[in-house]
Amino acid sequence: MKGVMTKRKRNWKDGYKVVLVSRSGELLSATIGKADGGCVTYCPGVETVPLPKCGPLCVFTSFEYADKFRGIPHQIWRCKYKPTQKTCVWLSDLLTALSIEDLPDGTALADAVVLTEKVSDDEIQKAKEEL
């Protein structure tokens, strides 16, 4: 997937996705766990879409915003994302929707996400040193 852009994906944008790494090594939604009705699983190079009756997915528009949000054991991945027209996020089991204004700075909402490359720990350290 790296470097490949099909005609269908021309309207996709570059971004950054923060994921939680599970004990088994799965890449999961960073904040909404299975107990809360969420927990999207991401696979590098595979188009990921929201769970049924949920959506849209959240990404960050820059490395700096993603790094501010990242915790341990989270990872930052470069990604391609398909912007959505929707202006809030929700889960099927929750009655509350969060507006884009209520989400962390630099958040963009997406109908689909493809993880393209993990940002290495060395890259993260170098970026912090440059600040």
C-alpha positions as CSV (number, residue, x, y, z in Angstrom):
1,M,0.0,0.0,0.0
2,K,2.9,2.4,0.7
3,G,3.2,4.7,-2.2
4,V,0.2,3.3,-4.1
5,M,-2.7,5.6,-4.8
6,T,-5.5,4.2,-6.8
7,K,-7.9,6.5,-8.8
8,R,-10.6,5.7,-6.1
9,K,-8.3,7.1,-3.4
10,R,-7.3,10.5,-4.9
11,N,-9.5,12.4,-2.5
12,W,-7.8,10.7,0.5
13,K,-5.5,12.8,2.7
14,D,-2.3,12.1,4.7
15,G,-2.6,12.0,8.4
16,Y,-1.6,10.2,11.6
17,K,-3.4,7.6,13.6
18,V,-2.8,6.9,17.3
19,V,-3.4,3.2,18.1
20,L,-3.3,1.2,21.3
21,V,-1.1,-2.0,21.1
22,S,-2.8,-4.9,22.8
23,R,-1.0,-7.6,24.7
24,S,-1.4,-9.8,21.7
25,G,0.0,-7.1,19.4
26,E,-3.3,-6.0,17.8
27,L,-3.5,-2.3,16.8
28,L,-6.8,-1.0,18.4
29,S,-8.7,2.2,18.8
30,A,-6.7,4.4,21.1
31,T,-9.6,5.5,23.4
32,I,-12.8,3.5,23.0
33,G,-12.5,0.0,24.4
34,K,-14.7,-3.1,23.7
35,A,-16.5,-2.6,27.0
36,D,-17.8,0.7,25.6
37,G,-19.0,-0.7,22.3
38,G,-16.0,0.4,20.3
39,C,-12.5,-1.0,19.7
40,V,-11.8,-0.9,15.9
41,T,-8.9,-3.2,15.0
42,Y,-6.4,-1.8,12.4
43,C,-4.1,-3.7,10.1
44,P,-1.3,-2.0,8.2
45,G,-2.2,-1.6,4.5
46,V,-5.8,-2.6,5.0
47,E,-8.7,-0.1,4.6
48,T,-10.5,0.2,8.0
49,V,-14.0,1.5,8.4
50,P,-16.2,2.3,11.4
51,L,-18.0,-0.5,13.2
52,P,-21.7,-0.9,12.3
53,K,-23.9,1.9,13.8
54,C,-20.7,3.8,14.8
55,G,-18.6,6.4,13.3
56,P,-16.6,8.1,11.9
57,L,-13.0,7.2,12.7
58,C,-10.6,9.8,14.2
59,V,-7.2,10.7,12.9
60,F,-4.8,13.6,13.5
61,T,-3.8,16.1,10.8
62,S,-0.2,16.4,12.0
63,F,2.5,14.4,13.8
64,E,2.6,17.1,16.5
65,Y,-1.1,16.7,17.4
66,A,-0.8,12.9,17.4
67,D,2.3,13.0,19.6
68,K,0.5,15.3,22.1
69,F,-2.3,12.7,22.4
70,R,-0.2,9.6,22.4
71,G,0.3,7.6,25.6
72,I,2.0,4.4,26.5
73,P,1.6,1.7,25.0
74,H,0.3,3.7,22.1
75,Q,1.9,4.0,18.7
76,I,1.7,6.6,16.0
77,W,1.2,5.5,12.4
78,R,1.2,7.5,9.2
79,C,-2.0,6.9,7.4
80,K,-4.2,7.8,4.5
81,Y,-7.8,8.8,5.4
82,K,-11.0,9.5,3.6
83,P,-12.4,12.7,5.1
84,T,-16.1,12.5,6.1
85,Q,-18.8,15.1,5.9
86,K,-19.9,14.1,9.4
87,T,-19.2,16.5,12.3
88,C,-19.4,14.3,15.3
89,V,-18.4,10.8,16.5
90,W,-20.6,8.2,18.3
91,L,-20.9,4.6,19.3
92,S,-24.0,2.5,18.9
93,D,-24.3,1.7,22.6
94,L,-23.9,5.3,23.8
95,L,-26.5,8.1,23.6
96,T,-24.0,10.8,23.4
97,A,-22.2,12.1,20.3
98,L,-19.0,14.2,20.5
99,S,-18.7,17.1,18.2
100,I,-15.4,17.7,16.4
101,E,-15.0,20.8,18.7
102,D,-15.0,18.5,21.7
103,L,-12.2,16.3,20.4
104,P,-8.5,16.9,20.8
105,D,-6.9,19.7,18.7
106,G,-5.9,18.5,15.2
107,T,-8.5,15.8,15.0
108,A,-10.0,15.0,11.6
109,L,-13.0,12.7,11.1
110,A,-12.8,9.9,8.5
111,D,-15.0,7.4,6.7
112,A,-12.0,5.1,6.2
113,V,-8.4,4.8,7.3
114,V,-5.4,2.9,6.0
115,L,-2.3,2.6,8.2
116,T,0.8,3.0,5.9
117,E,3.9,3.2,8.1
118,K,4.7,3.2,11.9
119,V,6.4,6.3,13.1
120,S,9.6,4.9,14.7
121,D,10.6,5.7,18.3
122,D,13.7,7.3,16.9
123,E,11.6,9.7,14.7
124,I,9.5,10.6,17.7
125,Q,12.6,11.3,19.8
126,K,14.2,13.4,17.1
127,A,11.0,15.4,16.7
128,K,10.9,16.1,20.4
129,E,14.5,17.2,20.4
130,E,13.8,19.7,17.5
131,L,11.1,21.5,19.5
